[in-house]
Structures are given as C-alpha cells and as structure tokens.
Amino acid sequence: MEILNEISEKLQAGSAPKVRQLVSYALNQGIDVKEVLNALIDGMGVVGVKFKNNEIYVPEVLIAARAMNAGLEILKPILTETGVKPIGKVIIGTVAGDLHDIGKNLVKMMMIGAGLEVIDLGVDVTPQKFVSAVKEFNPDIVAMSALLTTTMSSMRKTIESLEKEGLRSKLIVMIGGAPVTENYAKEISADIYTPDAASAAEKAKEAILKRVA
C-alpha cells in the first residue's frame, strides 16, 4: 500500500512532521493500526541494516528514531485500546558507575523499532535497581550497557543479584558496549552479547520469539 511505503520512507529520511501527518492520514483512511505500526517497524529495520553496514551513522539513526517516536505517539493510545501487545518486554540501563547513554539509547530505539516494549532505567543503574525493576515489570530481557572497562564488573554483580533473588532463570540477559566482548559475556554467564545496536534488536527479537515458540 502506497501510504504505508511512504510512512516507512519518511521515517528513514528522519522527517518527524511528515511521519506524524502520514500516520494520522492512514488511520483516518481506515488502515488497520497494526499495518501502520508495521510500516514504522519496517522503516526502522531498514535504518538498522544501514547503520550496521556503516551506510549511515549515529546522528541519522537518532533523527530516524525521533521520526518513529512521532508516529508511535499517535499509535500508542489506539494500540492500548485495541489490545495490540508488543512481542516482548525489555528492561535496559547503563550499569552502576557509568553515565554514557548514546549506545543505550540507540539500542532502545532499535528495540522499539523491532516491536518490543522497552523500559529505560537510565544510567548509573545499580544491581539492586535492576532487581527491583525485574520484580516490578516482569520483563523477558534485561539489557545492560557499559562503556568503561572499570564498570563492566557491575554487569557480573547484577547477574549475581538476579540469581540470589531467584529471578535469573526466567530472564534473557543481554550485554554490550565498547569494552565488552563475547568472552566476557560467557565468563559472567550472560545469554547474549552483541557488538552494535541493530544486532541487539535482532537478537532480542529472535530470543523472545524462540522462547514463545
């Protein structure tokens, strides 16, 4: 459908006002809210692939994410009313002692773009705060970011805290960030490590769908 393609294209171009306008128009034309949501998700998916292939960079991704949010603002109340559920729920945060958030924000946007509900705990998130959030929100995934080598140990402490509280077994734990490696993920018993935001969204979606299947 032409209008849905246009929504996807304008999102990729980062035009928030146009996306907002087209989403409203599509809904007024009686197009199903799920189809409109899928157009936003498809657009963000293209952005993710381009980012992964170094065809575009962080500023373009953030502008596209802003355009996606403009469309989601209109869709959210309708999605809630119609009971359309996200495919899964993620809690995300930069670990204790670390105040970097650009990488985390990119991962969050990509995950929302993949149809996941994301609860962002912000930066400098202590193990206890992760534990409390898991108890409150009952997510499928806990995603942790660290940009400093000195704060990576907080990832291990968070996983240990989740284990102590008996919460670890029901969660998928994802980690990422500049100093983080696949080996470190294995060492601290995290389930998933990804090197970039687009891969993080893909792996998260894959892991949740596998669990549901």
Secondary structure, 3 states (H helix, E strand, C coil): CHHHHHHHHHHHCCCHHHHHHHHHHHHHCCCCHHHHHHHHHHHHHHHHHHHHCCCCCHHHHHHHHHHHHHHHHHHHHHHHHHCCCCCCEEEEEEECCCCCCHHHHHHHHHHHHCCCEEEECCCCECHHHHHHHHHHHCCCEEEEECCCHHHCHHHHHHHHHHHHCCCHHHCEEEEECCCCCHHHHHHCCCCEECCCHHHHHHHHHHHHHHHHC
